[in-house]
Every structure is written in structure tokens, then in C-alpha cells.
């Protein structure tokens, strides 16, 4: 009895300081040293650090670019949206996805209808395999602009990753008709089209819907082949070697060039600051 | 066929002025942000300069100057980029313009003095470093650079005084230590020449200057004082 009481007292003694101890607040890094044009207006300093940061970004000097944009965010103007969008791009490039999401989210606090921030945050969520959040962001993109074709591209990829092939196919077909790429294809394929006819202008990115459709139909083929192979195993019969071979080839394709979850099929949105 | 070559040559000549014109015109990239201040270009130029893209830096500084032609530091920065490109005339012209706009711009005096030093115009260089020191007596770079001019002129005492002053002002500024070392090497060379003249012998008692330097360096670490012993003189 005494032993048990002693144990309880001991446990309480151990627990009390832990309970009493407040969780330490996450310490924010100190603001960087930003000496350029120190005594001049915010507009001048913001212009300088944007110019500097973008030049570093173009030269792929990511830490230097991060520092320039952080100067604006932490020292000059914490509400300057373009700096958050630019720094998020830097973080995404060096795969610091949590920070990229934070910056895109802050940009969305400053402009809740910023399509590029939703789209690019969705791409980052997808890279983190947080597909529900990615889907929500791409849904918002399509809600903001139902004609924004990269949004269809990205949303359909998430559907496909989550194995909702019907939804992915339907969305891609919608993208094809909205972008008019089917008309372009029909005109090129027209047997009466003159070989000397002027090229038809179209956005190359719109044609990707066909590539994605092909991948998704291949995924569906693979599912069917695997169903057949599975049932053959259950029935104790040898499966058809042709299907075994086709399934093997497709599986290999989905491990390498046709995999949809490596981010390479995602499309990021260009961001243009507005006046 | 020959006539055809002539035609090509003539066309090429016709094309040259246009080509040169395109080279001298400054194309300023559209800033990414709306209502960008000219400092946007300065930010870009700074990065290009740091990446040793001096021509591109000059072009971007020119964009800033076109947008705001009366800012002295931008001329000084472009002058420095011209100097890095080896275009001394344009560099001097920009430094002069910077100082015309702001006669207290220390950086322009220091960089113009540096350029004069490289060009061998020691008098003008000293004048610029004196002016920079007059404007800010606590600027270690101005002292160190003036020390270099003194050293180049063979005025080693003045050079040592300037390097020591630079070190006193900023003990973490590395260049004056190397400069002092170089001056003491020059003084060492003078003493060796004096030995040869007085003794009439080319054989130095403790070895060649570079052997002595190595041996002294070793003795500082090993406490082996043997290097100094050949320099002892017995009583007659």
C-alpha cells in the first residue's frame, strides 16, 4: 500500500514541473542586417531589395535571394505581397516546403483571391503528398478562374494520384474543350488542310491534357491487367504471358516516366504584381 | 562569284553602324514590380557586379542613372564597374561626375585614388586619399590605400605610419598587415643591398633572404635560435 502511494507521489512529482512548464514559444530568427539605402524611403529600399533578390534568384543564388526578400518582409514592409510570393518560390526551389507554404499562406492573407498563391501552394502541398490540401487549393484556383488551364492539369493529377480516374478524365476533357485545343487538333488533322497553311497559334501547355489523359488511361489499363492477373492466381491458372508482359512494362513506366507523384507534371503559375 | 563576295562585304559594312548603335544603346529590362524606384536597377547591378558581370552591371547602373541622373553614389558605383572592366576613362569620368554632384562622397575619392594609383598618377592619388581622410579621419581604407602610394613611391616610413594607423582604426581589416609585411620586405632588401655594398661580398652570413625568412619563421615556432648565430661578431 505504502509502496503504491510512494509511486503515485513520485509520478506526481515528476509530472508537476512538466505540467507547470510552459511550452517555449518558437523563437523567431532575428531580422537580417539590411544596410542598403538605410535612411531612405520604404519604396526605395523595397525596390532595391526586390531588384537584388530577383537578380540572385535568376542566378540561382537562393540563400542570397532569400535574404533580400527577408529584408523586405522583416525590416521594411511586412505587408509587401510580392516579397512573400518571391521568397516562397525560393523556398520551393530549395525544397523547404513548410516555409514556402507559410509564405504563400501569408500572401493569401494579403490577397485572398490570389490565384498564383493558391496554385503554387497546391503544388507544394502535392510535393509533401498532402493531397487533400493540394486538391482544395486547385479547386479554389478553378473557382477563381474556370478558364485557367494549368489548374485543370494540376487538379486532374491529384484526382489520378487518389485513383479517382473518372474525375480526372472528366476534368481533362473539360480543359480540352475550354482551351479549344481539340479544335486546333481537328484543324491540323483535317485531310484537306494545305501543307502550306500557316501554323495555328495555340498555347503548348494546353496540349498536355492529352498527355495526362494517356497516362490516366494507361493507369486504368494497368489496373485491369492486374485484376486479370490476380484472378488468374486465385483460379490457379497460368495467366496469359502477353498480359503479364504488358503489365510489367506498364508498371515500370509508372515507376519512372509516367509517375504522377514526383511533381514533374505539375504546372506552377506565373505571378505578376499588379499596381 | 567574286562579285558575290564583294556584295556580301558591302552589305556587312552597311550593317556595321546599326550593329554598333545597338551596342551602345542601353536596354533597360522592365522591372518586375510596378512603380519600381531606380534603386531596383541598383539592386540588380549589385548582384551582377558581385558575379563579375561588369558589363551588365554598367548597363543596369546606367538604367538607374537614366531614371535619376543626379544621384552621386550611382555614378560612383558605375565608375567602379567601369574600372573593373578596365575602362579607366569612363571610370574617371563617372567618379568626377559623382564628386561634382557630391563633393563629400568618400567612396568616390577612395576609388578614384585607387584608379589613379593603378595608372601611376601618385600625386593625384595622394590628393584623393588626403581628401577622403580629411572628410573622415577614421576611414581605415583611405589610410591603407595612401600607404600603398607611399610604398610605391619608396616612402616606407610614411607607408608604415599609414598602415599602422589603418590597423589601429580597424584591427580586423586584413590588407594593411600584408602591406606592412611587403614594406618590411622592401626594407629588408635595402639592408641586404647595404650589406653587400659595405662588405664587398655577395655572400650573406645567414643565407639568402628567402632562406632567412624561412628559418626565422621556423625559429618562431620551434624556438631554435640557430638562424641568428651566424650574425654574431667576435671581438677582434
HADDOCK unambig.tbl for C-alpha pairs under 7 A between the chains (distance, minus, plus):
assign (segid A and resid 43 and name CA) (segid B and resid 37 and name CA) 6.89 0.50 0.50
assign (segid A and resid 44 and name CA) (segid B and resid 37 and name CA) 5.62 0.50 0.50
assign (segid A and resid 44 and name CA) (segid B and resid 39 and name CA) 6.05 0.50 0.50
assign (segid A and resid 47 and name CA) (segid B and resid 36 and name CA) 5.52 0.50 0.50
assign (segid A and resid 47 and name CA) (segid B and resid 37 and name CA) 5.58 0.50 0.50
assign (segid A and resid 47 and name CA) (segid B and resid 39 and name CA) 5.74 0.50 0.50
assign (segid A and resid 47 and name CA) (segid B and resid 40 and name CA) 4.44 0.50 0.50
assign (segid A and resid 48 and name CA) (segid B and resid 39 and name CA) 4.67 0.50 0.50
assign (segid A and resid 48 and name CA) (segid B and resid 40 and name CA) 4.28 0.50 0.50
assign (segid A and resid 48 and name CA) (segid B and resid 42 and name CA) 6.38 0.50 0.50
assign (segid A and resid 48 and name CA) (segid B and resid 43 and name CA) 4.62 0.50 0.50
assign (segid A and resid 49 and name CA) (segid B and resid 43 and name CA) 6.07 0.50 0.50
assign (segid A and resid 50 and name CA) (segid B and resid 40 and name CA) 6.49 0.50 0.50
assign (segid A and resid 51 and name CA) (segid B and resid 40 and name CA) 4.37 0.50 0.50
assign (segid A and resid 51 and name CA) (segid B and resid 41 and name CA) 6.06 0.50 0.50
assign (segid A and resid 51 and name CA) (segid B and resid 43 and name CA) 4.63 0.50 0.50
assign (segid A and resid 51 and name CA) (segid B and resid 44 and name CA) 4.84 0.50 0.50
assign (segid A and resid 52 and name CA) (segid B and resid 43 and name CA) 3.99 0.50 0.50
assign (segid A and resid 52 and name CA) (segid B and resid 44 and name CA) 4.71 0.50 0.50
assign (segid A and resid 52 and name CA) (segid B and resid 47 and name CA) 6.17 0.50 0.50
assign (segid A and resid 55 and name CA) (segid B and resid 44 and name CA) 5.31 0.50 0.50
assign (segid A and resid 55 and name CA) (segid B and resid 47 and name CA) 6.24 0.50 0.50
assign (segid A and resid 56 and name CA) (segid B and resid 47 and name CA) 6.48 0.50 0.50
assign (segid A and resid 273 and name CA) (segid B and resid 33 and name CA) 5.96 0.50 0.50
assign (segid A and resid 273 and name CA) (segid B and resid 34 and name CA) 6.89 0.50 0.50
assign (segid A and resid 274 and name CA) (segid B and resid 34 and name CA) 6.64 0.50 0.50
assign (segid A and resid 275 and name CA) (segid B and resid 34 and name CA) 5.67 0.50 0.50
